[in-house]
Amino acid sequence: MPLWLSALGLFGALALPQAVPPPRAELRATMACRSEPGTGRLVCVVELEPPVGHELTWSDALVVSAPARATPLRSRVAGAGRPPRRIVLGFVLGAGAGGRIEVLARAVACPTGERAGACVSSSKRVYVDVE
């Protein structure tokens, strides 16, 4: 076989598309809020759902921003339960303009079953508007 033909075969093999890893599964998060009548408080619940084939092992939520009308009781709250899928945040409602509450939900999820692999950390921003 001529040398140029061997070289062409080698370069052709190197130019083949590489296998693309599957897209990274993402943490899913939602936040819903309700005001508690007579208390002047707003209670927000962040619900987390791990990527398929994973289980949550740790979670928390950070209040990134809140309008003057909604003062957070705590700026960071750890997830509750096993697995820690639910995080409850409290706000004191006062005078002032409404706006958007922004929360960063963070979690560590580990593979379940016979799947090998390392645990992964991820985060998701969730929002709710306060009037």
Chimera marker file (.cmm) of the C-alpha trace (Angstrom):
<marker_set name="trace">
<marker id="1" x="0.000" y="0.000" z="0.000" r="1" g="1" b="0" radius="0.5"/>
<marker id="2" x="1.418" y="3.391" z="-0.904" r="1" g="1" b="0" radius="0.5"/>
<marker id="3" x="2.525" y="5.567" z="2.005" r="1" g="1" b="0" radius="0.5"/>
<marker id="4" x="0.208" y="8.435" z="1.022" r="1" g="1" b="0" radius="0.5"/>
<marker id="5" x="-2.784" y="6.068" z="1.167" r="1" g="1" b="0" radius="0.5"/>
<marker id="6" x="-1.831" y="4.931" z="4.676" r="1" g="1" b="0" radius="0.5"/>
<marker id="7" x="-1.428" y="8.553" z="5.790" r="1" g="1" b="0" radius="0.5"/>
<marker id="8" x="-4.832" y="9.426" z="4.310" r="1" g="1" b="0" radius="0.5"/>
<marker id="9" x="-6.424" y="6.578" z="6.266" r="1" g="1" b="0" radius="0.5"/>
<marker id="10" x="-4.761" y="7.739" z="9.495" r="1" g="1" b="0" radius="0.5"/>
<marker id="11" x="-5.893" y="11.354" z="9.054" r="1" g="1" b="0" radius="0.5"/>
<marker id="12" x="-9.372" y="10.200" z="8.098" r="1" g="1" b="0" radius="0.5"/>
<marker id="13" x="-9.623" y="8.173" z="11.313" r="1" g="1" b="0" radius="0.5"/>
<marker id="14" x="-8.504" y="11.172" z="13.366" r="1" g="1" b="0" radius="0.5"/>
<marker id="15" x="-11.115" y="13.385" z="11.697" r="1" g="1" b="0" radius="0.5"/>
<marker id="16" x="-14.024" y="11.128" z="12.678" r="1" g="1" b="0" radius="0.5"/>
<marker id="17" x="-16.447" y="12.845" z="15.036" r="1" g="1" b="0" radius="0.5"/>
<marker id="18" x="-15.852" y="12.023" z="18.655" r="1" g="1" b="0" radius="0.5"/>
<marker id="19" x="-18.626" y="10.573" z="20.782" r="1" g="1" b="0" radius="0.5"/>
<marker id="20" x="-20.492" y="13.398" z="22.488" r="1" g="1" b="0" radius="0.5"/>
<marker id="21" x="-21.298" y="12.772" z="26.140" r="1" g="1" b="0" radius="0.5"/>
<marker id="22" x="-24.981" y="12.851" z="26.983" r="1" g="1" b="0" radius="0.5"/>
<marker id="23" x="-26.253" y="16.211" z="28.250" r="1" g="1" b="0" radius="0.5"/>
<marker id="24" x="-25.878" y="16.691" z="31.977" r="1" g="1" b="0" radius="0.5"/>
<marker id="25" x="-29.150" y="16.126" z="33.778" r="1" g="1" b="0" radius="0.5"/>
<marker id="26" x="-30.247" y="19.209" z="35.666" r="1" g="1" b="0" radius="0.5"/>
<marker id="27" x="-31.725" y="19.876" z="39.042" r="1" g="1" b="0" radius="0.5"/>
<marker id="28" x="-35.346" y="20.986" z="38.799" r="1" g="1" b="0" radius="0.5"/>
<marker id="29" x="-36.644" y="23.532" z="41.291" r="1" g="1" b="0" radius="0.5"/>
<marker id="30" x="-39.915" y="25.399" z="41.854" r="1" g="1" b="0" radius="0.5"/>
<marker id="31" x="-40.937" y="28.005" z="44.401" r="1" g="1" b="0" radius="0.5"/>
<marker id="32" x="-44.439" y="28.893" z="45.567" r="1" g="1" b="0" radius="0.5"/>
<marker id="33" x="-45.332" y="31.514" z="48.182" r="1" g="1" b="0" radius="0.5"/>
<marker id="34" x="-48.380" y="32.294" z="50.289" r="1" g="1" b="0" radius="0.5"/>
<marker id="35" x="-49.035" y="35.004" z="52.819" r="1" g="1" b="0" radius="0.5"/>
<marker id="36" x="-50.151" y="33.996" z="56.294" r="1" g="1" b="0" radius="0.5"/>
<marker id="37" x="-53.185" y="36.130" z="57.231" r="1" g="1" b="0" radius="0.5"/>
<marker id="38" x="-52.838" y="38.103" z="60.433" r="1" g="1" b="0" radius="0.5"/>
<marker id="39" x="-49.117" y="37.389" z="60.889" r="1" g="1" b="0" radius="0.5"/>
<marker id="40" x="-47.582" y="39.718" z="58.332" r="1" g="1" b="0" radius="0.5"/>
<marker id="41" x="-45.463" y="36.858" z="57.025" r="1" g="1" b="0" radius="0.5"/>
<marker id="42" x="-44.875" y="35.380" z="53.611" r="1" g="1" b="0" radius="0.5"/>
<marker id="43" x="-43.931" y="31.700" z="53.490" r="1" g="1" b="0" radius="0.5"/>
<marker id="44" x="-42.168" y="30.393" z="50.393" r="1" g="1" b="0" radius="0.5"/>
<marker id="45" x="-41.538" y="26.711" z="49.732" r="1" g="1" b="0" radius="0.5"/>
<marker id="46" x="-38.802" y="25.586" z="47.351" r="1" g="1" b="0" radius="0.5"/>
<marker id="47" x="-39.324" y="22.058" z="46.014" r="1" g="1" b="0" radius="0.5"/>
<marker id="48" x="-36.367" y="20.225" z="44.464" r="1" g="1" b="0" radius="0.5"/>
<marker id="49" x="-36.361" y="17.298" z="42.081" r="1" g="1" b="0" radius="0.5"/>
<marker id="50" x="-33.022" y="15.551" z="41.411" r="1" g="1" b="0" radius="0.5"/>
<marker id="51" x="-31.892" y="14.500" z="37.942" r="1" g="1" b="0" radius="0.5"/>
<marker id="52" x="-33.265" y="11.147" z="36.783" r="1" g="1" b="0" radius="0.5"/>
<marker id="53" x="-31.343" y="8.275" z="38.349" r="1" g="1" b="0" radius="0.5"/>
<marker id="54" x="-30.061" y="10.434" z="41.205" r="1" g="1" b="0" radius="0.5"/>
<marker id="55" x="-31.060" y="11.030" z="44.818" r="1" g="1" b="0" radius="0.5"/>
<marker id="56" x="-30.628" y="14.264" z="46.747" r="1" g="1" b="0" radius="0.5"/>
<marker id="57" x="-28.188" y="13.993" z="49.638" r="1" g="1" b="0" radius="0.5"/>
<marker id="58" x="-27.914" y="17.677" z="50.610" r="1" g="1" b="0" radius="0.5"/>
<marker id="59" x="-29.684" y="20.919" z="49.732" r="1" g="1" b="0" radius="0.5"/>
<marker id="60" x="-30.103" y="24.513" z="50.779" r="1" g="1" b="0" radius="0.5"/>
<marker id="61" x="-31.549" y="27.779" z="49.490" r="1" g="1" b="0" radius="0.5"/>
<marker id="62" x="-29.978" y="31.232" z="49.521" r="1" g="1" b="0" radius="0.5"/>
<marker id="63" x="-32.046" y="34.403" z="49.278" r="1" g="1" b="0" radius="0.5"/>
<marker id="64" x="-30.152" y="36.307" z="46.588" r="1" g="1" b="0" radius="0.5"/>
<marker id="65" x="-32.436" y="39.338" z="46.505" r="1" g="1" b="0" radius="0.5"/>
<marker id="66" x="-35.756" y="40.503" z="47.918" r="1" g="1" b="0" radius="0.5"/>
<marker id="67" x="-37.688" y="43.769" z="47.695" r="1" g="1" b="0" radius="0.5"/>
<marker id="68" x="-37.855" y="46.129" z="50.672" r="1" g="1" b="0" radius="0.5"/>
<marker id="69" x="-41.406" y="44.909" z="51.284" r="1" g="1" b="0" radius="0.5"/>
<marker id="70" x="-40.260" y="41.311" z="51.984" r="1" g="1" b="0" radius="0.5"/>
<marker id="71" x="-37.430" y="40.954" z="54.507" r="1" g="1" b="0" radius="0.5"/>
<marker id="72" x="-36.093" y="37.381" z="54.784" r="1" g="1" b="0" radius="0.5"/>
<marker id="73" x="-36.056" y="35.890" z="58.286" r="1" g="1" b="0" radius="0.5"/>
<marker id="74" x="-32.907" y="33.964" z="57.284" r="1" g="1" b="0" radius="0.5"/>
<marker id="75" x="-30.772" y="34.395" z="54.184" r="1" g="1" b="0" radius="0.5"/>
<marker id="76" x="-29.835" y="30.693" z="54.018" r="1" g="1" b="0" radius="0.5"/>
<marker id="77" x="-32.016" y="27.722" z="54.909" r="1" g="1" b="0" radius="0.5"/>
<marker id="78" x="-30.991" y="24.051" z="54.767" r="1" g="1" b="0" radius="0.5"/>
<marker id="79" x="-33.177" y="21.426" z="53.105" r="1" g="1" b="0" radius="0.5"/>
<marker id="80" x="-35.405" y="19.310" z="55.338" r="1" g="1" b="0" radius="0.5"/>
<marker id="81" x="-36.241" y="15.619" z="55.242" r="1" g="1" b="0" radius="0.5"/>
<marker id="82" x="-34.539" y="12.590" z="53.803" r="1" g="1" b="0" radius="0.5"/>
<marker id="83" x="-34.060" y="13.171" z="50.940" r="1" g="1" b="0" radius="0.5"/>
<marker id="84" x="-33.908" y="16.960" z="51.478" r="1" g="1" b="0" radius="0.5"/>
<marker id="85" x="-36.354" y="17.967" z="48.721" r="1" g="1" b="0" radius="0.5"/>
<marker id="86" x="-38.198" y="20.763" z="50.523" r="1" g="1" b="0" radius="0.5"/>
<marker id="87" x="-36.939" y="24.105" z="51.822" r="1" g="1" b="0" radius="0.5"/>
<marker id="88" x="-39.199" y="26.565" z="53.654" r="1" g="1" b="0" radius="0.5"/>
<marker id="89" x="-38.249" y="30.265" z="53.632" r="1" g="1" b="0" radius="0.5"/>
<marker id="90" x="-39.953" y="32.935" z="55.734" r="1" g="1" b="0" radius="0.5"/>
<marker id="91" x="-40.258" y="36.652" z="55.009" r="1" g="1" b="0" radius="0.5"/>
<marker id="92" x="-41.672" y="39.520" z="57.049" r="1" g="1" b="0" radius="0.5"/>
<marker id="93" x="-44.014" y="41.655" z="54.959" r="1" g="1" b="0" radius="0.5"/>
<marker id="94" x="-43.781" y="45.366" z="55.578" r="1" g="1" b="0" radius="0.5"/>
<marker id="95" x="-44.396" y="48.670" z="53.889" r="1" g="1" b="0" radius="0.5"/>
<marker id="96" x="-42.731" y="49.546" z="50.629" r="1" g="1" b="0" radius="0.5"/>
<marker id="97" x="-42.746" y="48.600" z="47.019" r="1" g="1" b="0" radius="0.5"/>
<marker id="98" x="-43.093" y="45.029" z="45.896" r="1" g="1" b="0" radius="0.5"/>
<marker id="99" x="-40.684" y="43.321" z="43.557" r="1" g="1" b="0" radius="0.5"/>
<marker id="100" x="-39.057" y="40.020" z="42.862" r="1" g="1" b="0" radius="0.5"/>
<marker id="101" x="-37.684" y="37.528" z="45.366" r="1" g="1" b="0" radius="0.5"/>
<marker id="102" x="-34.766" y="35.609" z="43.875" r="1" g="1" b="0" radius="0.5"/>
<marker id="103" x="-33.561" y="32.383" z="45.493" r="1" g="1" b="0" radius="0.5"/>
<marker id="104" x="-30.642" y="30.152" z="44.560" r="1" g="1" b="0" radius="0.5"/>
<marker id="105" x="-31.446" y="26.502" z="45.300" r="1" g="1" b="0" radius="0.5"/>
<marker id="106" x="-28.351" y="24.314" z="45.650" r="1" g="1" b="0" radius="0.5"/>
<marker id="107" x="-28.108" y="20.547" z="45.943" r="1" g="1" b="0" radius="0.5"/>
<marker id="108" x="-25.850" y="17.519" z="45.805" r="1" g="1" b="0" radius="0.5"/>
<marker id="109" x="-27.275" y="14.482" z="44.019" r="1" g="1" b="0" radius="0.5"/>
<marker id="110" x="-25.728" y="11.009" z="43.916" r="1" g="1" b="0" radius="0.5"/>
<marker id="111" x="-26.428" y="8.168" z="41.478" r="1" g="1" b="0" radius="0.5"/>
<marker id="112" x="-28.862" y="5.518" z="42.684" r="1" g="1" b="0" radius="0.5"/>
<marker id="113" x="-28.925" y="1.790" z="42.065" r="1" g="1" b="0" radius="0.5"/>
<marker id="114" x="-26.121" y="0.094" z="40.210" r="1" g="1" b="0" radius="0.5"/>
<marker id="115" x="-25.019" y="3.222" z="38.362" r="1" g="1" b="0" radius="0.5"/>
<marker id="116" x="-21.441" y="4.042" z="39.135" r="1" g="1" b="0" radius="0.5"/>
<marker id="117" x="-20.237" y="7.577" z="39.272" r="1" g="1" b="0" radius="0.5"/>
<marker id="118" x="-19.587" y="10.527" z="41.443" r="1" g="1" b="0" radius="0.5"/>
<marker id="119" x="-22.093" y="12.763" z="43.117" r="1" g="1" b="0" radius="0.5"/>
<marker id="120" x="-22.760" y="16.063" z="41.377" r="1" g="1" b="0" radius="0.5"/>
<marker id="121" x="-23.509" y="19.489" z="42.748" r="1" g="1" b="0" radius="0.5"/>
<marker id="122" x="-25.905" y="21.776" z="40.947" r="1" g="1" b="0" radius="0.5"/>
<marker id="123" x="-27.936" y="24.904" z="41.458" r="1" g="1" b="0" radius="0.5"/>
<marker id="124" x="-31.026" y="26.518" z="40.045" r="1" g="1" b="0" radius="0.5"/>
<marker id="125" x="-32.421" y="30.054" z="40.413" r="1" g="1" b="0" radius="0.5"/>
<marker id="126" x="-36.122" y="30.440" z="41.162" r="1" g="1" b="0" radius="0.5"/>
<marker id="127" x="-38.174" y="33.625" z="41.369" r="1" g="1" b="0" radius="0.5"/>
<marker id="128" x="-41.493" y="34.898" z="42.676" r="1" g="1" b="0" radius="0.5"/>
<marker id="129" x="-42.986" y="38.365" z="42.354" r="1" g="1" b="0" radius="0.5"/>
<marker id="130" x="-44.346" y="40.108" z="45.470" r="1" g="1" b="0" radius="0.5"/>
<marker id="131" x="-46.961" y="42.822" z="45.187" r="1" g="1" b="0" radius="0.5"/>
<link id1="1" id2="2" r="1" g="1" b="0" radius="0.2"/>
<link id1="2" id2="3" r="1" g="1" b="0" radius="0.2"/>
<link id1="3" id2="4" r="1" g="1" b="0" radius="0.2"/>
<link id1="4" id2="5" r="1" g="1" b="0" radius="0.2"/>
<link id1="5" id2="6" r="1" g="1" b="0" radius="0.2"/>
<link id1="6" id2="7" r="1" g="1" b="0" radius="0.2"/>
<link id1="7" id2="8" r="1" g="1" b="0" radius="0.2"/>
<link id1="8" id2="9" r="1" g="1" b="0" radius="0.2"/>
<link id1="9" id2="10" r="1" g="1" b="0" radius="0.2"/>
<link id1="10" id2="11" r="1" g="1" b="0" radius="0.2"/>
<link id1="11" id2="12" r="1" g="1" b="0" radius="0.2"/>
<link id1="12" id2="13" r="1" g="1" b="0" radius="0.2"/>
<link id1="13" id2="14" r="1" g="1" b="0" radius="0.2"/>
<link id1="14" id2="15" r="1" g="1" b="0" radius="0.2"/>
<link id1="15" id2="16" r="1" g="1" b="0" radius="0.2"/>
<link id1="16" id2="17" r="1" g="1" b="0" radius="0.2"/>
<link id1="17" id2="18" r="1" g="1" b="0" radius="0.2"/>
<link id1="18" id2="19" r="1" g="1" b="0" radius="0.2"/>
<link id1="19" id2="20" r="1" g="1" b="0" radius="0.2"/>
<link id1="20" id2="21" r="1" g="1" b="0" radius="0.2"/>
<link id1="21" id2="22" r="1" g="1" b="0" radius="0.2"/>
<link id1="22" id2="23" r="1" g="1" b="0" radius="0.2"/>
<link id1="23" id2="24" r="1" g="1" b="0" radius="0.2"/>
<link id1="24" id2="25" r="1" g="1" b="0" radius="0.2"/>
<link id1="25" id2="26" r="1" g="1" b="0" radius="0.2"/>
<link id1="26" id2="27" r="1" g="1" b="0" radius="0.2"/>
<link id1="27" id2="28" r="1" g="1" b="0" radius="0.2"/>
<link id1="28" id2="29" r="1" g="1" b="0" radius="0.2"/>
<link id1="29" id2="30" r="1" g="1" b="0" radius="0.2"/>
<link id1="30" id2="31" r="1" g="1" b="0" radius="0.2"/>
<link id1="31" id2="32" r="1" g="1" b="0" radius="0.2"/>
<link id1="32" id2="33" r="1" g="1" b="0" radius="0.2"/>
<link id1="33" id2="34" r="1" g="1" b="0" radius="0.2"/>
<link id1="34" id2="35" r="1" g="1" b="0" radius="0.2"/>
<link id1="35" id2="36" r="1" g="1" b="0" radius="0.2"/>
<link id1="36" id2="37" r="1" g="1" b="0" radius="0.2"/>
<link id1="37" id2="38" r="1" g="1" b="0" radius="0.2"/>
<link id1="38" id2="39" r="1" g="1" b="0" radius="0.2"/>
<link id1="39" id2="40" r="1" g="1" b="0" radius="0.2"/>
<link id1="40" id2="41" r="1" g="1" b="0" radius="0.2"/>
<link id1="41" id2="42" r="1" g="1" b="0" radius="0.2"/>
<link id1="42" id2="43" r="1" g="1" b="0" radius="0.2"/>
<link id1="43" id2="44" r="1" g="1" b="0" radius="0.2"/>
<link id1="44" id2="45" r="1" g="1" b="0" radius="0.2"/>
<link id1="45" id2="46" r="1" g="1" b="0" radius="0.2"/>
<link id1="46" id2="47" r="1" g="1" b="0" radius="0.2"/>
<link id1="47" id2="48" r="1" g="1" b="0" radius="0.2"/>
<link id1="48" id2="49" r="1" g="1" b="0" radius="0.2"/>
<link id1="49" id2="50" r="1" g="1" b="0" radius="0.2"/>
<link id1="50" id2="51" r="1" g="1" b="0" radius="0.2"/>
<link id1="51" id2="52" r="1" g="1" b="0" radius="0.2"/>
<link id1="52" id2="53" r="1" g="1" b="0" radius="0.2"/>
<link id1="53" id2="54" r="1" g="1" b="0" radius="0.2"/>
<link id1="54" id2="55" r="1" g="1" b="0" radius="0.2"/>
<link id1="55" id2="56" r="1" g="1" b="0" radius="0.2"/>
<link id1="56" id2="57" r="1" g="1" b="0" radius="0.2"/>
<link id1="57" id2="58" r="1" g="1" b="0" radius="0.2"/>
<link id1="58" id2="59" r="1" g="1" b="0" radius="0.2"/>
<link id1="59" id2="60" r="1" g="1" b="0" radius="0.2"/>
<link id1="60" id2="61" r="1" g="1" b="0" radius="0.2"/>
<link id1="61" id2="62" r="1" g="1" b="0" radius="0.2"/>
<link id1="62" id2="63" r="1" g="1" b="0" radius="0.2"/>
<link id1="63" id2="64" r="1" g="1" b="0" radius="0.2"/>
<link id1="64" id2="65" r="1" g="1" b="0" radius="0.2"/>
<link id1="65" id2="66" r="1" g="1" b="0" radius="0.2"/>
<link id1="66" id2="67" r="1" g="1" b="0" radius="0.2"/>
<link id1="67" id2="68" r="1" g="1" b="0" radius="0.2"/>
<link id1="68" id2="69" r="1" g="1" b="0" radius="0.2"/>
<link id1="69" id2="70" r="1" g="1" b="0" radius="0.2"/>
<link id1="70" id2="71" r="1" g="1" b="0" radius="0.2"/>
<link id1="71" id2="72" r="1" g="1" b="0" radius="0.2"/>
<link id1="72" id2="73" r="1" g="1" b="0" radius="0.2"/>
<link id1="73" id2="74" r="1" g="1" b="0" radius="0.2"/>
<link id1="74" id2="75" r="1" g="1" b="0" radius="0.2"/>
<link id1="75" id2="76" r="1" g="1" b="0" radius="0.2"/>
<link id1="76" id2="77" r="1" g="1" b="0" radius="0.2"/>
<link id1="77" id2="78" r="1" g="1" b="0" radius="0.2"/>
<link id1="78" id2="79" r="1" g="1" b="0" radius="0.2"/>
<link id1="79" id2="80" r="1" g="1" b="0" radius="0.2"/>
<link id1="80" id2="81" r="1" g="1" b="0" radius="0.2"/>
<link id1="81" id2="82" r="1" g="1" b="0" radius="0.2"/>
<link id1="82" id2="83" r="1" g="1" b="0" radius="0.2"/>
<link id1="83" id2="84" r="1" g="1" b="0" radius="0.2"/>
<link id1="84" id2="85" r="1" g="1" b="0" radius="0.2"/>
<link id1="85" id2="86" r="1" g="1" b="0" radius="0.2"/>
<link id1="86" id2="87" r="1" g="1" b="0" radius="0.2"/>
<link id1="87" id2="88" r="1" g="1" b="0" radius="0.2"/>
<link id1="88" id2="89" r="1" g="1" b="0" radius="0.2"/>
<link id1="89" id2="90" r="1" g="1" b="0" radius="0.2"/>
<link id1="90" id2="91" r="1" g="1" b="0" radius="0.2"/>
<link id1="91" id2="92" r="1" g="1" b="0" radius="0.2"/>
<link id1="92" id2="93" r="1" g="1" b="0" radius="0.2"/>
<link id1="93" id2="94" r="1" g="1" b="0" radius="0.2"/>
<link id1="94" id2="95" r="1" g="1" b="0" radius="0.2"/>
<link id1="95" id2="96" r="1" g="1" b="0" radius="0.2"/>
<link id1="96" id2="97" r="1" g="1" b="0" radius="0.2"/>
<link id1="97" id2="98" r="1" g="1" b="0" radius="0.2"/>
<link id1="98" id2="99" r="1" g="1" b="0" radius="0.2"/>
<link id1="99" id2="100" r="1" g="1" b="0" radius="0.2"/>
<link id1="100" id2="101" r="1" g="1" b="0" radius="0.2"/>
<link id1="101" id2="102" r="1" g="1" b="0" radius="0.2"/>
<link id1="102" id2="103" r="1" g="1" b="0" radius="0.2"/>
<link id1="103" id2="104" r="1" g="1" b="0" radius="0.2"/>
<link id1="104" id2="105" r="1" g="1" b="0" radius="0.2"/>
<link id1="105" id2="106" r="1" g="1" b="0" radius="0.2"/>
<link id1="106" id2="107" r="1" g="1" b="0" radius="0.2"/>
<link id1="107" id2="108" r="1" g="1" b="0" radius="0.2"/>
<link id1="108" id2="109" r="1" g="1" b="0" radius="0.2"/>
<link id1="109" id2="110" r="1" g="1" b="0" radius="0.2"/>
<link id1="110" id2="111" r="1" g="1" b="0" radius="0.2"/>
<link id1="111" id2="112" r="1" g="1" b="0" radius="0.2"/>
<link id1="112" id2="113" r="1" g="1" b="0" radius="0.2"/>
<link id1="113" id2="114" r="1" g="1" b="0" radius="0.2"/>
<link id1="114" id2="115" r="1" g="1" b="0" radius="0.2"/>
<link id1="115" id2="116" r="1" g="1" b="0" radius="0.2"/>
<link id1="116" id2="117" r="1" g="1" b="0" radius="0.2"/>
<link id1="117" id2="118" r="1" g="1" b="0" radius="0.2"/>
<link id1="118" id2="119" r="1" g="1" b="0" radius="0.2"/>
<link id1="119" id2="120" r="1" g="1" b="0" radius="0.2"/>
<link id1="120" id2="121" r="1" g="1" b="0" radius="0.2"/>
<link id1="121" id2="122" r="1" g="1" b="0" radius="0.2"/>
<link id1="122" id2="123" r="1" g="1" b="0" radius="0.2"/>
<link id1="123" id2="124" r="1" g="1" b="0" radius="0.2"/>
<link id1="124" id2="125" r="1" g="1" b="0" radius="0.2"/>
<link id1="125" id2="126" r="1" g="1" b="0" radius="0.2"/>
<link id1="126" id2="127" r="1" g="1" b="0" radius="0.2"/>
<link id1="127" id2="128" r="1" g="1" b="0" radius="0.2"/>
<link id1="128" id2="129" r="1" g="1" b="0" radius="0.2"/>
<link id1="129" id2="130" r="1" g="1" b="0" radius="0.2"/>
<link id1="130" id2="131" r="1" g="1" b="0" radius="0.2"/>
</marker_set>
